Amino acid sequence: MNSNAVRWPNSLWAAVTPSGPDCPELTGAQQADVVIIGGGFTGLSTALHLREANVDVAIVEAAEPGWGASGRNNGQVIPTLSRPDPDDIIARHGAAGERFVAMLRDSAADLFDVVRRYNIEAEQEQAGWVQPVHSPGRIKIAERRVQQWSKFGAPVELLSRDQTRDMLGSNAWYGGFWNRTGGHVNPLALARGLARTVLGLGARIYARSPALSFERRGDRWVVKTEKGEISGRALVVATNAYSGEFAKSLVPEIATEVMPVLSWQMATQPLSDNVRKTIIPARQAMSDTHGELYFARYDARNRLVTGGAVLGPGDKTGRLKARVTERLQRLWPQIGDVSFDYVWNGYVGMTADFLPRMHRLGPNAYGWTGCNGRAVALTIPLGRELARAVQGVPESELALPFTEPVQYMAHGLLRKLAPWMLVLYRGRDAQELVKGDRFELLRWAEYFLASRRSR
C-alpha cells in the first residue's frame, strides 16, 4: 500500500460521506496506556469508552478509520447473531453467555445512544429490523427467535404473513421476526464520526501505519510498524476479517480461525416517492432467512441499498447487477426498471459455528474476530466491554465469553473454496421452497411475469 494515499472502494458510502479526520502516520517511538490495533468500529468504540474513563489510548490503523469492513457493509443495525439464538449462546458459554446475550439484546440501542450522545451524523434511522421468512418451513426460525429473545426482555414480535406483506410491500414472504430497536446507518459516516469523537476526547489515531507485529517486553506490549513503534500497558487487537491482510504474521491464531468472505453491496438510483412508499414504506432494515441472503434498506437519498453474491471469473459486477435486478423485480414488481449507481465489496469474517470469538492474548491483551455479518450493532458495546477488560474489571463481570483460538485446517485452501458454499445455499433454498409449498414455483413465475410486464 502507498503510505501517502489510501484507495477507497467505489462505494455509495465513500461517495456521499464527508472526509474523515486527518490522522498522522506512526513514526518514531511512542507510548500510550492502551494500544489498539485496528480503526474500525471495535477499535473506535474501545477508544471512546476508554477516553470516557480518562484512559490514555492510541489506535494504530493500517489504512484510514472505517476503510475495512466497518465502512463497506450494508449498514444494518441488527441486535442478534446471524444464526445462534440465546439458548445456543448460553449452552456454549454458560454465565458468560448470559451476559453476552444481554449485551447483544441492547446492542442496537447502545449504538443509537452513542450516536445521539455525541451528535454523530451517520444518516441513522432506528426504524427496526425485520427478518422475513422465505418458506413455510422456516417460520419456525421466527417463532423460536421471538420465544427466546422475549425471555430476555427484547422488544421482539412475530409477524404474520399479512403483517410482513404490509411492512415490506411484497407477498414474497410467509411471516417474520421484528426487533424494534434495530435500524440502519451510513457505516462509513459512523466510523468517521466515531474517529472525530475519540480525537476530540483526546485519543490518538495513527493512520496508514499497518501493524507488522506485537510482542511483550517486560510489562509492556510493543506494536511495530514500518516507520515506528508504540508501547502500552495493555493491548486490544480489533482487526477482525482483515487480521491477515496487511501482515500475515501479525496475529495468525486469529487470522486463521476466521474465514474472510467477500460480501457484495450495491445501491440503486434514488427511487421515486410513489414507488418508495410501496417498498418497505416505514424504512426498516430487512434481511431474510435465505441461505443466499436477501437484504435491503434505504439510504438518506432513497436509494435501495442491497447486495448479493457472485461466483466465478469474468464480469462479476455485470452478472451481479443482472441477478439482483431480477431478484428485486421478482420481490417488488412495482419497482420497474432498476439501475445501480454503485457496486462494491468487502470482507465479512465468518466462523464455522457463526459465533464470534473472544480471546485473551496475554497479560492485559485481548482480541476478537468473527462478526458473521452482525458487526455494526455488536461492536459498539463490545468495545465498551474490551475497555472494561483492560481497566481490570473481573472476567466474571464482563460480557465476553473467552475461548482459545481454533484455527481452520488448510486455511488458505478453504478460503478459496468458501465462496462456493453459495452453490449449496442456493440448492437448499430452492429445495426447501419446492418441499414447503407445491405452488411456490408457480407463484414465483407469476412474480417474474408481472415484473416483465411492468417494464
Secondary structure, DSSP 8 states (H G I E B T S, - for coil): --TT-----S-HHHHHS----------EEEEEEEEEE--SHHHHHHHHHHHHTT--EEEE-SSSTT-SGGGTS--EE-SS-SS--HHHHHHHHHHHHHHHHHHHHTHHHHHHHHHHHTT--S--B---EEEE-SSGGGHHHHHHHHHHHHHTT--EEEE-HHHHHHHHT-SS-S-EEEETT-EE--HHHHHHHHHHHHHHTT-EEE-S----EEEEETTEEEEE-SSEEEEEEEEEE--GGGTTTS-TTSSHHHHTSSEEEEEEEEEE----HHHHTTSSTT--EEE-S-SS--EEEE-TTS-EEEEE---SSS-HHHHHHHHHHHHHHHH-GGG-S--EEEEEEEEEEE-TTS--EEEEEETTEEEEE--TT-HHHHHHHHHHHHHHHHTT--GGGSS--B------TTHHHHHHHGGGHHHHHHHHHHHHHHHH-TTHHHHHHHHHHHHHHT-
